[in-house]
């Protein structure tokens, strides 16, 4: 289960990096997503190296925080009532598309991190 979690965290961290650019486009909550993605990856890596359930629980919390920040930021990006920014157009749409991919991946990662924290294993 840990290997599945670390692969998913790498994917989430890779998607969350560009999503952080949406913070410059009027969606400040998107600045949290890259920190959550990279932090979750590092925490799960430390869990795999040193053990201790605390690291897995921190990774779970970061996945939940990342999902919330991505969804709040995406809602802000696609809001019709907000003032226009310098990056209006394809760049905003690309960031919103990445949010649409990163949000559900954060949720899936939260489920996997929860299973890791609860010591469920794929190999018995």
C-alpha positions in Angstrom: 0.0 0.0 0.0 2.9 2.3 0.7 4.2 2.1 -2.8 0.8 2.9 -4.3 0.6 5.9 -2.0 4.1 7.2 -2.9 3.4 6.9 -6.6 0.1 8.7 -6.2 1.8 11.4 -4.1 4.4 11.9 -6.8 1.6 12.3 -9.4 -0.3 14.7 -7.1 2.8 16.8 -6.4 3.6 17.0 -10.1 0.1 18.3 -10.9 -0.1 20.6 -7.9 3.0 22.5 -8.8 1.6 24.3 -11.8 -1.7 24.7 -10.0 0.1 27.0 -7.6 0.4 29.5 -10.4 -3.3 30.1 -10.1 -2.6 32.0 -6.9 -1.3 34.8 -9.1 -4.5 34.9 -11.1 -6.8 35.8 -8.2 -7.2 32.5 -6.5 -5.0 32.7 -3.4 -6.0 29.3 -2.0 -4.2 27.6 -4.8 -0.9 28.6 -3.3 -1.4 25.9 -0.6 -1.8 23.0 -3.1 1.9 22.7 -4.1 2.9 22.8 -0.5 0.4 20.1 0.4 1.5 17.9 -2.6 5.2 18.1 -1.9 4.7 17.9 1.9 2.6 14.8 1.6 5.1 13.2 -0.6 7.9 13.9 1.8 5.9 12.8 4.8 5.0 9.5 3.2 8.6 9.0 2.2 9.7 9.6 5.8 7.0 7.2 6.9 8.4 4.5 4.6 12.0 5.1 5.9 11.6 5.6 9.6 8.1 4.3 10.4 5.8 5.9 12.9 2.1 6.4 12.2 2.4 10.2 12.7 4.0 10.7 9.3 1.1 8.9 7.6 -1.5 10.9 9.5 0.2 14.1 8.5 0.2 13.0 4.9 -3.6 12.3 5.2 -4.2 15.8 6.6 -2.1 17.3 3.8 -4.2 15.4 1.2 -7.4 16.7 2.7 -6.1 20.3 2.9 -4.8 20.1 -0.7 -8.2 18.9 -2.0 -10.0 21.7 -0.2 -7.6 24.4 -1.4 -7.7 23.1 -5.0 -11.5 23.1 -5.0 -11.8 26.6 -3.5 -9.3 27.9 -5.9 -10.9 26.3 -8.9 -14.3 27.8 -7.9 -12.6 31.2 -7.7 -11.1 30.8 -11.1 -14.3 29.9 -12.9 -16.4 32.5 -11.0 -18.1 34.9 -13.5 -18.5 37.6 -10.9 -14.9 38.1 -10.0 -12.8 40.9 -11.6 -10.8 40.0 -14.6 -7.0 39.5 -14.2 -4.0 39.9 -16.5 -4.0 36.1 -17.2 -7.6 35.8 -18.3 -8.1 33.3 -21.1 -6.3 30.1 -21.9 -3.9 30.3 -19.0 -6.7 30.5 -16.5 -8.5 27.7 -18.2 -5.4 25.5 -18.2 -5.0 26.1 -14.4 -8.7 25.3 -13.9 -8.3 22.1 -15.9 -5.3 21.1 -13.8 -7.4 21.8 -10.7 -10.1 19.5 -12.1 -7.5 16.7 -12.2 -5.6 17.5 -9.0 -8.7 17.8 -6.8 -10.0 14.2 -7.2 -6.4 12.9 -7.0 -5.9 14.6 -3.7 -9.1 12.8 -2.5 -7.9 9.5 -3.8 -4.6 10.1 -2.1 -6.4 11.0 1.2 -8.1 7.5 1.1 -4.8 5.7 0.4 -3.0 7.7 3.1 -5.8 6.9 5.5 -5.4 3.2 4.8 -1.6 3.5 5.3 -2.1 5.4 8.5 -4.5 2.6 9.7 -1.8 0.0 8.9 -3.8 -1.7 6.1 -1.5 -3.5 3.8 -1.9 -5.0 0.3 0.5 -7.9 1.2 -0.3 -10.2 4.1 
